Amino acid sequence: MDGFRTIACMNRNSYAKSISRLVDSAEKYYTVLPPYRIIHRPEAVLAAKPELLEISKTLASTSPVNAKAMEDLKELLTDGSTSPLFRKDGVAAKKAVAELRKELTTV
């Protein structure tokens, strides 16, 4: 698979908005009733907040991004069995998101 395909602008923007909503939801986690809480661990999301917001900013811009990293981002945000965002380990989440951020801009 070619890791340098062009990513649709709409797809990039939807990921950027999803990341921003995830961070906002993590910040409000304990003020929201349990059925309406995010399933990600707020500790992990907040530990990786600066990197997540940088990824969101990059995706919202017009700068090129790595297609393989976009696939990894989807997995990071959605795979509860492997993603550190679903665990209580903030250090692992921060490290994984930082690596993804670097990979995303490596074109």
Phi and psi in degrees as GROMACS dihedral restraints (atoms count N, CA, C in turn):
[ dihedral_restraints ]
;  ai    aj    ak    al  type     phi  dphi    fc
    3     4     5     6     1   -77.7    20    10
    4     5     6     7     1   118.7    20    10
    6     7     8     9     1   -80.2    20    10
    7     8     9    10     1     2.3    20    10
    9    10    11    12     1  -123.0    20    10
   10    11    12    13     1    29.0    20    10
   12    13    14    15     1   -66.2    20    10
   13    14    15    16     1   159.1    20    10
   15    16    17    18     1   -76.7    20    10
   16    17    18    19     1   133.4    20    10
   18    19    20    21     1   -98.0    20    10
   19    20    21    22     1   131.8    20    10
   21    22    23    24     1   -58.9    20    10
   22    23    24    25     1   137.9    20    10
   24    25    26    27     1   -59.0    20    10
   25    26    27    28     1   -40.9    20    10
   27    28    29    30     1   -63.1    20    10
   28    29    30    31     1   -40.8    20    10
   30    31    32    33     1   -64.2    20    10
   31    32    33    34     1   -43.6    20    10
   33    34    35    36     1   -61.1    20    10
   34    35    36    37     1   -46.6    20    10
   36    37    38    39     1   -64.9    20    10
   37    38    39    40     1   -37.4    20    10
   39    40    41    42     1   -67.1    20    10
   40    41    42    43     1   -37.7    20    10
   42    43    44    45     1   -66.7    20    10
   43    44    45    46     1   -41.2    20    10
   45    46    47    48     1   -60.3    20    10
   46    47    48    49     1   -44.8    20    10
   48    49    50    51     1   -67.9    20    10
   49    50    51    52     1   -38.0    20    10
   51    52    53    54     1   -62.7    20    10
   52    53    54    55     1   -41.2    20    10
   54    55    56    57     1   -65.2    20    10
   55    56    57    58     1   -43.0    20    10
   57    58    59    60     1   -62.1    20    10
   58    59    60    61     1   -42.3    20    10
   60    61    62    63     1   -65.8    20    10
   61    62    63    64     1   -36.9    20    10
   63    64    65    66     1   -62.0    20    10
   64    65    66    67     1   -45.8    20    10
   66    67    68    69     1   -64.3    20    10
   67    68    69    70     1   -44.4    20    10
   69    70    71    72     1   -59.9    20    10
   70    71    72    73     1   -43.0    20    10
   72    73    74    75     1   -66.2    20    10
   73    74    75    76     1   -36.6    20    10
   75    76    77    78     1   -66.1    20    10
   76    77    78    79     1   -37.0    20    10
   78    79    80    81     1   -67.8    20    10
   79    80    81    82     1   -28.3    20    10
   81    82    83    84     1  -101.8    20    10
   82    83    84    85     1     8.1    20    10
   84    85    86    87     1   -48.5    20    10
   85    86    87    88     1   -48.4    20    10
   87    88    89    90     1   -82.6    20    10
   88    89    90    91     1    -4.1    20    10
   90    91    92    93     1  -101.7    20    10
   91    92    93    94     1     0.1    20    10
   93    94    95    96     1  -107.2    20    10
   94    95    96    97     1   142.0    20    10
   96    97    98    99     1   -62.5    20    10
   97    98    99   100     1   143.8    20    10
   99   100   101   102     1   -49.1    20    10
  100   101   102   103     1   -41.7    20    10
  102   103   104   105     1   -64.9    20    10
  103   104   105   106     1   -17.0    20    10
  105   106   107   108     1  -107.2    20    10
  106   107   108   109     1     7.1    20    10
  108   109   110   111     1   -80.0    20    10
  109   110   111   112     1   154.6    20    10
  111   112   113   114     1   -68.3    20    10
  112   113   114   115     1   156.0    20    10
  114   115   116   117     1   -89.9    20    10
  115   116   117   118     1   -11.9    20    10
  117   118   119   120     1   -69.0    20    10
  118   119   120   121     1   156.4    20    10
  120   121   122   123     1   -80.8    20    10
  121   122   123   124     1   121.0    20    10
  123   124   125   126     1   -61.3    20    10
  124   125   126   127     1   -31.9    20    10
  126   127   128   129     1   -60.8    20    10
  127   128   129   130     1   -42.8    20    10
  129   130   131   132     1   -70.1    20    10
  130   131   132   133     1   -44.5    20    10
  132   133   134   135     1   -62.8    20    10
  133   134   135   136     1   -45.2    20    10
  135   136   137   138     1   -69.1    20    10
  136   137   138   139     1   -31.2    20    10
  138   139   140   141     1   -65.4    20    10
  139   140   141   142     1   -33.3    20    10
  141   142   143   144     1   -99.0    20    10
  142   143   144   145     1    10.6    20    10
  144   145   146   147     1   -52.4    20    10
  145   146   147   148     1   -50.2    20    10
  147   148   149   150     1   -59.5    20    10
  148   149   150   151     1   -42.0    20    10
  150   151   152   153     1   -68.9    20    10
  151   152   153   154     1   -40.8    20    10
  153   154   155   156     1   -61.2    20    10
  154   155   156   157     1   -42.6    20    10
  156   157   158   159     1   -68.2    20    10
  157   158   159   160     1   -32.5    20    10
  159   160   161   162     1   -67.4    20    10
  160   161   162   163     1   -40.1    20    10
  162   163   164   165     1   -62.3    20    10
  163   164   165   166     1   -44.5    20    10
  165   166   167   168     1   -59.2    20    10
  166   167   168   169     1   -43.7    20    10
  168   169   170   171     1   -63.4    20    10
  169   170   171   172     1   -42.8    20    10
  171   172   173   174     1   -62.5    20    10
  172   173   174   175     1   -43.2    20    10
  174   175   176   177     1   -67.8    20    10
  175   176   177   178     1   -32.5    20    10
  177   178   179   180     1   -75.3    20    10
  178   179   180   181     1   -17.5    20    10
  180   181   182   183     1   -83.8    20    10
  181   182   183   184     1  -177.8    20    10
  183   184   185   186     1  -101.9    20    10
  184   185   186   187     1     5.3    20    10
  186   187   188   189     1   -67.5    20    10
  187   188   189   190     1   146.1    20    10
  189   190   191   192     1   -66.5    20    10
  190   191   192   193     1   147.5    20    10
  192   193   194   195     1  -129.6    20    10
  193   194   195   196     1   157.5    20    10
  195   196   197   198     1   -78.6    20    10
  196   197   198   199     1   126.0    20    10
  198   199   200   201     1   -64.6    20    10
  199   200   201   202     1   -37.9    20    10
  201   202   203   204     1   -62.9    20    10
  202   203   204   205     1   -40.0    20    10
  204   205   206   207     1   -65.5    20    10
  205   206   207   208     1   -32.3    20    10
  207   208   209   210     1   -64.7    20    10
  208   209   210   211     1   -39.4    20    10
  210   211   212   213     1   -65.5    20    10
  211   212   213   214     1   -40.6    20    10
  213   214   215   216     1   -65.3    20    10
  214   215   216   217     1   -36.0    20    10
  216   217   218   219     1   -63.5    20    10
  217   218   219   220     1   -43.4    20    10
  219   220   221   222     1   -58.5    20    10
  220   221   222   223     1   -44.4    20    10
  222   223   224   225     1   -64.8    20    10
  223   224   225   226     1   -41.3    20    10
  225   226   227   228     1   -60.7    20    10
  226   227   228   229     1   -40.0    20    10
  228   229   230   231     1   -81.2    20    10
  229   230   231   232     1   -22.2    20    10
  231   232   233   234     1  -120.3    20    10
  232   233   234   235     1   -19.9    20    10
  234   235   236   237     1   -90.2    20    10
  235   236   237   238     1    98.8    20    10
  237   238   239   240     1   -67.8    20    10
  238   239   240   241     1   -18.1    20    10
  240   241   242   243     1   -85.8    20    10
  241   242   243   244     1   -24.1    20    10
  243   244   245   246     1  -121.5    20    10
  244   245   246   247     1   -20.8    20    10
  246   247   248   249     1   -75.9    20    10
  247   248   249   250     1   132.2    20    10
  249   250   251   252     1   -69.1    20    10
  250   251   252   253     1   -12.6    20    10
  252   253   254   255     1   -70.3    20    10
  253   254   255   256     1   -13.6    20    10
  255   256   257   258     1  -100.5    20    10
  256   257   258   259     1     7.0    20    10
  258   259   260   261     1  -115.9    20    10
  259   260   261   262     1   166.9    20    10
  261   262   263   264     1   -83.4    20    10
  262   263   264   265     1    -2.5    20    10
  264   265   266   267     1   -84.9    20    10
  265   266   267   268     1    95.0    20    10
  267   268   269   270     1   -65.5    20    10
  268   269   270   271     1   -33.7    20    10
  270   271   272   273     1   -64.3    20    10
  271   272   273   274     1   -44.8    20    10
  273   274   275   276     1   -65.0    20    10
  274   275   276   277     1   -38.8    20    10
  276   277   278   279     1   -64.5    20    10
  277   278   279   280     1   -46.1    20    10
  279   280   281   282     1   -61.0    20    10
  280   281   282   283     1   -43.0    20    10
  282   283   284   285     1   -64.9    20    10
  283   284   285   286     1   -45.6    20    10
  285   286   287   288     1   -63.5    20    10
  286   287   288   289     1   -42.1    20    10
  288   289   290   291     1   -69.7    20    10
  289   290   291   292     1   -38.0    20    10
  291   292   293   294     1   -63.3    20    10
  292   293   294   295     1   -42.0    20    10
  294   295   296   297     1   -63.7    20    10
  295   296   297   298     1   -42.2    20    10
  297   298   299   300     1   -64.6    20    10
  298   299   300   301     1   -41.0    20    10
  300   301   302   303     1   -58.6    20    10
  301   302   303   304     1   -44.0    20    10
  303   304   305   306     1   -65.6    20    10
  304   305   306   307     1   -43.2    20    10
  306   307   308   309     1   -65.0    20    10
  307   308   309   310     1   -35.8    20    10
  309   310   311   312     1   -60.9    20    10
  310   311   312   313     1   -37.3    20    10
  312   313   314   315     1   -93.3    20    10
  313   314   315   316     1     0.4    20    10
  315   316   317   318     1   -87.1    20    10
  316   317   318   319     1    99.2    20    10
